[in-house]
């Protein structure tokens, strides 16, 4: 499962929006459930956001063996699947 913060600031141009959609499609194609939250919702309804994340984790099938995670500042390595989100 992945949770993304999708702000309008990153989607001003069609290219930015397309990049986000392509990343979402790559993650979904690998079996990753992607949850999207606007920054405002995280600020105003943090308990609801946390509840939605907990619910998604509870219904998860568990770790995907073909996906490994790395800190965003290290970038993807061989066979790591989708690229990490932009900070």
N, C-alpha and C positions, 0 to 999 in steps of 0.2 A: 504494500500500500504506500502511496505517496500523497502528501498534502502540499499543494502549491498555493502560494499567495499571488493572486493575479490582480495587479493594480492597473488602472488605466494609464498610469505614467509609462509603463512598459509597452503599451499597445497603441501608441499614437499613430504609428504608420501601419499600412497594410502588411509590410514585411515583418514587423514585430509581431503582429497578430498571427501571421502564417508560421513564424518560427515557433511560437507557443503551441499552435495546433499540431505542428509536425512533431514536436517533442511529446505532446500528449499521445499522439497516435503511436509513436515508437514505444512508449511505455505500455500502453494498452495492448499492443501487439505482443508484448513479452509477458502478458498476464498480470500486469500491475494495475491495481485499482487506483485511479487518480481522483483525489478530492480537490476541488478548487474553492478558495475562500478569498473574498476581497478584504483588504486591510481594515476597512471600516467595520466589517462584521467581527473580525478578531478583536478589535478595540472595544466595540460596544456589546458584543455577546460572546465573550471568551468561554463561558461555561457551555454554551450551545455548541460552539466549534469543537471544544474538547469532547463533548458528548458524542458528536458525529464521528470524530476520529476514533474514540473508544468503540463505538458501535461497529465501525468498519473493521477495526482490528479484531473484534470478537467474532465477526462472521468470516474472517479470513481463513483461507485454506492453509495458512502457515507460510514459511519462507519458500521462495522460489529458488531451487537449487542452482539455476543458471544465472542468477542475478547476485552480484556482490556490490556492496556499497563502499564508497571511498569518501573521505572529506572533500568538500567542494574545491578546496585550494590545491588538491593533488590531481584532479582531472581523472578521466576514465583510463583504465588499463586494458590490456587485451582481454576480450571476452566479458567485459563488464556490462554489456547491454547499453541502455540509453545513456546519453550524456547527462551529467548533473545539471540541475537548473542553474540559471544565471543568478548570482547573488542579488 
